[in-house]
Amino acid sequence: MNKEEPKYGWYVKNLIIGFNIVGLLGLSAFVYGFLIDGVVKIILIISGLGVILVFLWPGIGMIIMHLLLLRKMPKIDLMARMKALDEIDNPQILDVGCGTGRTAIRIAKALMNGGHLFGIDIYSKLAIPGNSLDTVQNNAIIEKVEDKTTFQYGSATDIPFEENRFDIVNASSVLHEVHDPNGQDKAMQELYRVLKPEGYLYLSEWNRTSWQCIAFCGLCCYAFKKKEYWDKLLKENNLKDITYENITGFGIFSARK
Ligand SMILES: C[S@@+](CC[C@H](N)C(=O)[O-])C[C@H]1O[C@@H](n2cnc3c(N)ncnc32)[C@H](O)[C@@H]1O
């Protein structure tokens, strides 16, 4: 009998395909430039090189990053870093920007003694093709955590829960995608608002200035922020006991309300 597999999807898959198509056109122009003479030669070589740097580099880099990151993810023991999971009885957890549930469902699976995981997202298909409420709910059924999870629509900048509601709030690779004016500040205020006093916040983000981010993303590393940016935002929003762990360029902040 074939076991149905969860559909977590590739992050920014369509963007990766687009970048590689444009990048390969640039590579063709670059190579063709060496086969001809005249002014067009110079134009093709220079413009081809530009397109390779801007598109092909991150296009290929993001594929390598996905293969490394997604394979490595089960080994990156986020749960071991979420010490609060063991410390709190019946923990109430919110995963903001849960997407298809790649992180949320792993947290739910780690709940051994009660507790419940709530997940919210705006389900952007640009972020993950196939991203939807149906997908994450179906993944939870396949992974047998449907009784410990509740997923719904909701934005990080306007979290649909009352204040002081959660013991743990997690946001994995989400806040860099919040682009509304002051959106990241507003999101951080919301994460703080829904946390119980002394509750734990976990925030995972790529660090733009890490060599891994630059190597894999090229100029696209500008889609991410420096780790100092998130550190400042956490402090400005009154979070305390802030720690940071760098995992091959990807960082996990832990903080408390
Ligand atoms: C890179 S994916 C990460 C998904 C998930 N956290 C994980 O670990 O696999 C980013 C997610 O953030 C979501 N997102 C973007 N802006 C958001 C917002 N303002 N509020 C909630 N979710 C948002 C996207 O829809 C997408 O599912």
The ligand as an SDF file (V2000), in Angstrom:
LIG
                    3D

 27 29  0  0  0  0  0  0  0  0999 V2000
    9.5910   30.7030    3.7020 C   0  0  0  0  0  0  0  0  0  0  0  0
    7.9550   30.3200    4.1390 S   0  0  0  0  0  0  0  0  0  0  0  0
    8.1990   29.5550    5.7250 C   0  0  0  0  0  0  0  0  0  0  0  0
    7.0460   28.6700    6.0960 C   0  0  0  0  0  0  0  0  0  0  0  0
    7.1840   27.9290    7.4320 C   0  0  0  0  0  0  0  0  0  0  0  0
    7.3570   28.8350    8.5470 N   0  0  0  0  0  0  0  0  0  0  0  0
    8.2900   26.9070    7.4070 C   0  0  0  0  0  0  0  0  0  0  0  0
    9.1200   26.9040    8.3250 O   0  0  0  0  0  0  0  0  0  0  0  0
    8.3090   26.1060    6.4710 O   0  0  0  0  0  0  0  0  0  0  0  0
    7.2950   31.9200    4.5950 C   0  0  0  0  0  0  0  0  0  0  0  0
    5.8160   31.8720    4.9730 C   0  0  0  0  0  0  0  0  0  0  0  0
    5.4600   33.1640    5.4970 O   0  0  0  0  0  0  0  0  0  0  0  0
    4.1490   33.4420    5.0640 C   0  0  0  0  0  0  0  0  0  0  0  0
    3.8920   34.8900    5.2260 N   0  0  0  0  0  0  0  0  0  0  0  0
    4.3820   35.9180    4.4960 C   0  0  0  0  0  0  0  0  0  0  0  0
    3.9100   37.0930    4.9660 N   0  0  0  0  0  0  0  0  0  0  0  0
    3.1070   36.7820    6.0310 C   0  0  0  0  0  0  0  0  0  0  0  0
    2.3270   37.5530    6.9340 C   0  0  0  0  0  0  0  0  0  0  0  0
    2.2540   38.8940    6.8470 N   0  0  0  0  0  0  0  0  0  0  0  0
    1.6280   36.8980    7.8920 N   0  0  0  0  0  0  0  0  0  0  0  0
    1.6670   35.5450    7.9970 C   0  0  0  0  0  0  0  0  0  0  0  0
    2.3880   34.7730    7.1730 N   0  0  0  0  0  0  0  0  0  0  0  0
    3.1060   35.3790    6.1950 C   0  0  0  0  0  0  0  0  0  0  0  0
    4.1140   32.9320    3.6470 C   0  0  0  0  0  0  0  0  0  0  0  0
    2.8070   32.7630    3.1850 O   0  0  0  0  0  0  0  0  0  0  0  0
    4.8820   31.6110    3.8040 C   0  0  0  0  0  0  0  0  0  0  0  0
    4.0150   30.5560    4.1080 O   0  0  0  0  0  0  0  0  0  0  0  0
  1  2  1  0
  2  3  1  0
  2 10  1  0
  3  4  1  0
  4  5  1  0
  5  6  1  0
  5  7  1  0
  7  8  2  0
  7  9  1  0
 10 11  1  0
 11 12  1  0
 11 26  1  0
 12 13  1  0
 13 14  1  0
 13 24  1  0
 14 15  1  0
 14 23  1  0
 15 16  2  0
 16 17  1  0
 17 18  1  0
 17 23  2  0
 18 19  1  0
 18 20  2  0
 20 21  1  0
 21 22  2  0
 22 23  1  0
 24 25  1  0
 24 26  1  0
 26 27  1  0
M  CHG  2   2   1   9  -1
M  END
$$$$
